[in-house]
Amino acid sequence: MLLHRHGLLCCVCGGSATATVTTGGRGASVDAADQSSAKNPTGKMAATAIGTARQLTWAQVEAMTGGFTSAVVGEGGFSTVYLARLAGSLAAVKVHRSSERLHRAFRQELEALLRVRHPHIVRLLAFCDQRDEGVLVLEFAPNGNLHDQLHGGGKGAGSMPWVRRVSVALQVARALEYLHERCEPQVVHGDVKASNVLLDAAMGARLCDFGSARAGFSAAVHPRPRPSALSVLGTPGYVDPHYLRSGVVTKKSDVYSFGVLLLELLTGVQAFCDGRLLTAAVTPKINAVGSCDVGKLVDQRLGCKYDAGEAAVLVALAAACVRENPSLRPSMADVVRTLEQNGQASISSVGRRSDGVRKL
């Protein structure tokens, strides 16, 4: 998990192969069509396009980051994110730590991002896999991540309006529906959580971090040894309890995590805080309140600025998603339909796509 600073995330804008970075008044640039440092020992260009993402050389990555001396804008146990510029736009270069296990996670994330293409999934622009330290260059999301917007201590934290919360919920749901139903092979994300939802310039959601993704048969059912504390897939508070008991990963594991995310958007409470699970705190209240009492569950910071009908739908939907029995949980297609049919006020406030489908 990355810890993001200064509101900058592991993402990038731009699509050209020319990269420029300024560090301490010094400039460095790489032109993939001309610079000799971007050539391999045979003199041929090593930077090539795979799909829509460019394959970079290590020399190009070094040039983008000023030899890894540019500002660090994100850091965690598995990777470091450096601020750079790509084709004149802000960029961030995510460098995975060097180890066999972490390189496998990098390969999983790279392979997933090379395969997927969706407006609410972070876009891979370039990568480098020449060394043990894998590098991903992703689109830039200037508004941080959902966790910081809801819980962070920075300016504006916790002030996300109701209509934006509903729109983010639908956008993430659509991204997961795409992964589960319309990818070939199908993909289970494996780590759906608020800090893995980036927010672009228009506050639109972009699902990121595919290091735990499973594809193919594993996207439907993937039996694994009973997980230990060190090998568990996912993040405390969001992990499917059925997976913890059985070691079986399914698409319904993502549904559970999405249900927790819905509760987080509704209540403004973190999924796991001070040793307490949000689901443990909220589920009894959901069972106790009627539709007229749903306001008791909604984030108090919103005051009266929310749609009670939409809130009731989200409460019921979240409760269905976090059911103990995976077979009783809805599919992500069901979730999308429910949100589209019942979030009318928030949906209409954001607008429609040109193809006539409502857009959040």
Secondary structure, 3 states (H helix, E strand, C coil): CEEECCCCCCCCCCCCCEEEEEECCEEEEEECCCCHHHECCCCCECCEEECCEEECCHHHHHHHCCCCCCCEEEEECCEEEEEEEECCEEEEEEEECCCHHHHHHHHHHHHHHHHCCCCCECCEEEEECCCCCCEEEECCCCCCEHHHHHHCCCCCCCCCCHHHHHHHHHHHHHHHHHHHHHCCCCEECCCCCHHHEEECCCCCEEECCCCCCEEHHHHCEEECCCCCCCCCCCCCCCCCHHHHHHCEEEHHHHHHHHHHHHHHHHHCCCCEECCEEHHHHHHHHHHHCCHHHHHHCCCHHHCCCCCHHHHHHHHHHHHHHCCCCHHHCCCHHHHHHHHHHHCHHHHHHHCECCCCCECC
